[in-house]
Amino acid sequence: MNKSISLIIAFYNDILWLEMIFEQLKKQTFKDFEVVIADDGSREDVVQRIMQLKTEMPFPIKHVWHEDLGWRKDIILNKAVVASDADYLVFIDGDCLPHHKFLEEHWKYRQEGVVVAGRRVPLTKKITESLSVKSVADGVLSRITLQTLWAGIKKEERHAENIIRITSPLLRKLFLKQRTHGLLGCNFGMFKSDLLKVNGFDERYLIPATGEDTDLEARLNRIGIYAHVYKHVLTMFHKHHHRKKVDETANLEVLQYNKEHNISYTPWGIVKQAEN
């Protein structure tokens, strides 16, 4: 039986963090979902652990894997989209933990012709290192608000205020300004039919840097599909780590090419150019 949401997790090797994600998924107030793991070439021992977890979790899990030939996130995401059964897709990264109402909020705000986008809460180094499967299962994420806000006040983390959730419909209406840009690859949802209109992700992005989610948003914008950003609603906790500096030239060239040629439906997506 098909589920309402396919939750697609971009993943690579961090099995501990995946197990913590699963603990948060057990807590979801919205239950009608499947998980599709978009695995960018994890080791055999990690794959074996995922196979074991599939038998233990209360929700269905699909595992889509390809060989590790370097960073190929967009390629495996496209394969996961094809493998998904739901009409509505929610995307997260494997270094994030969703709030227990994450899927409920995504489902509530779903809309055809719109990307529903959230932000992320930066976890401090101390909190990140203290997390475990047991502590997440015990609800630790509901007890870190003041610590996270204090880190923001001390300027240890940017955007720490994202941990504040506005739950009142009236307050949401009064205080949440509607942004129409800002798709983050670790927290967005959309109808699969809308994603297929631009042929999914552009697989020429082969560096973890600027480009892949920016490009998707730009191509969607060209056909009139824009992001609605729900800050303080679609809460996602993000693992603390230092981002390595890389040469972004190749990504920026692809981004510029698509802009100059006004590309919306990429020939380098789910349906390959030769198949068109």
N, C-alpha and C positions, 0 to 999 in steps of 0.2 A: 504493500500500500504506500503510495507516494506521500511524502510529508509536505507541509506548507513552506518550510524554509530549508534550503541547503546551506549549511554553514561551511564555507571553504576556508581551510587553515593552511596558509603558506608555511611550510615546515622544512627544517633541515637539522637532523641529529640531536636536538636538545630534548631528549625524552623526558627528563625531569620536568621541564616547563610544560611539555605537552600533557603530562599527567596532572599538573596543577590546573591546566585549562579544563581538563575533563572534570576535575572536582568542581570547578565553577559552572560547568555545563550541567552537572547533576542538580545544581541549585536553581537553574533557570525557572522563572515563573511561567514562561512559555515553553511547552513541552513538545510541540509538534514539529520537530526538526530532525534532520539527518546531518551527520558530519562527513565531510569529504576532505581527507588529508592530502594536500598537494605537496608531495614529498620530493624535494629537489635533490635526490640522490643520497639519502641517509645510509649509514653503514648497515651491514647485515644483522648485527645484534640489535640495533634499534628497530629495524623492520620486524624482527622476531618478537620484540616486546610489544610492538603495535598490534601484531596478530593476536597476542595474548590478551591485550586490553580490549580488543574487539569483542571478545567473548564475555568480558566482565562488565562492560558499561551498559546502562539502561537505555541507551539510544543507539540507533544504527550507525555504523562507521564504514566508510569506504576508504580504501587506501590506494592512491594513484601515485606511482613511483616511476622515475626514470634514472638512468645511470648518472653518476656524478661526473660531469664534464665541465665543471665550473658553474658559476651563478647563472641559472636558467629559470628564474622564477616565473617569468611571463609564459614560458613554454609549458611548464607544469600546471600553471593556473588554467591555461586554456584546456588542457587535458582534463582537469578537475571539473571545469564547467561542462564539458561534454559528458562526463560521468555522472553529474548531478541529476537528480530526478525532480526536484521541486521547480516550480515556476518562479520562485523568488530566491535570490542569492544574497548572502551576507558574507563579506570577506574580512578576515582578520589575519594577523601575522602570528607566527609561533612564538614570539617573544612578548606576547600580550596576554592579559587576563581580563575577561569580560565581567562587568558588573552582573549581579544575579538577575537584574531586570533588562539586560542588554537586548535579548532577542524579543522580549515583549515590546520594548520601545521601537525597535526596528519594524516589527510587524504593524504596530499602531500607526506609524508614519509612512508606511509604504504607499507608493503612488505611481501609476504608470506614467512614463515619460519624465521621471524624476529620479535622481540619485539621492538617497538618504545618507548623509555623511555625519559622522561624529568626530570627536577629538580624542586625545589621549591624555591620561594622567601620568606624569613622569614619576616613577618610583625612585626614591633615593637609593644610593649605593647600600646604605645600611639596611633598609627595608628589603631590597632585592636579595641581599645575601642571607637574610634571616628567613626567607620564605621556604616552606617545605610543603609536600603534599598534605601532611597532617595539619599544618597551621592553616593552609587554605581551606581544607575541609572543615576546620573548626571556626571559620569565619573571620580570619585575621583582617581581610580587606575592609571589613566594616568598622575596624578599630584604628585605622591609620590616618583619618582625616586631619586631626590637629597636627600630627607629626609632619604630614605632607605640606600643609599650609605654612607651618613654621619654616620648613626648608625653603619655601617660596619667598617668605618674608626676608630670610637671610640671603636670598638670591643664590641658593645652592642649586635650585632647579627652576627652569622656566615653565610657565603655564601651570604651576601647582594649583592655581585656583580652579582648574578644570575638575578637581575632585568634588567641588560643590555641586550637588544635584538639586535642580528645581523640580519638585514633584507636583506642585499645585497647578492644575490647568489654567487657573486665572493668572497666577504669577508668570507662567510660561507665556501666556498671551501678552501680558503687560511688559515683561522685561527681556524676553528673548528676541533679539534682533535677527531677522531672517537674512542670512547670507546666502548668496547663490554661487559661491565658488569655494573651493578648498577641499577637494577630494583627497583623503588620506588612504593609502592602500591598506592600512591596518584596521580600518573601521568605516566600511561603507556597504550599502545594500541597494539592490536594484532588481527589476524584473529581468529574467534571463532574456526575454524577447527584445528588451531594449539594448542589452549588451551585444546581442547577436546582430543588431542593426549596424554596429561598427566593427563586427567580426572579432570581438573580444580584444585581448591584449596584443600589442605589437611585439612579436618575438625577436625583433632585432635588438632589443635592449638586453645587453649581456653583462652589465656592470651594475652593482647595487649603489646607484647614485641618482642624481636628479634625472627625471625623465619618465619612468614607466607609468606612474600614476598621473603625473602632469599631462602626459600625452593622451592617456585615456580620457581624462576630463576634457581636454581640448577637442578631441575628435567627437565626443558626445555633444559638446557645445555647438559644433558645426551643423548638427542636425536638430538643434533646438532642445536638447536634453541637458538640464543644468542640475547642479548639486544644491540641495537644501541642507544647510549645516545646522545641526541641533546640538549646540554647545550646552553643557550642563544637563544633558538628557541621555545621550548615547555614550555612556561612560565606559572607557577602556583603560585599564592600567597597563603601563608600558615598562618593561624591564630596563633597569639602568645599565647602560654600557656606552663606552666611548666609540663614536663612529670613526672608522678609519678614513683618512683622506685618500681619495683615488682620483685618477685622471678621468674627468667626466666628458672629455672631448667627444668620444664616440656616441655617447647618449645624446649630447647636445646637438650633434649633427643630425641624428635621426629625428629629434624633436623639431629642428629647423626645417628639415626636408618635408615633414608632414605639414608644417605650417605653410611653407612656400607653395606646396602643391595642393593645399586645401583638402587634405585627405581626411575623410571621416571613416570610411570602410577600408581598413588596412588590408592590403593583399598578403601581409605577413602575419595573419592571425589564425583563427580556428580553421577556416577554410583557406587552404593555400592557393597561391596565385595560379598554379597549373590546373587547379580544380574549378576555377571560376569560369 
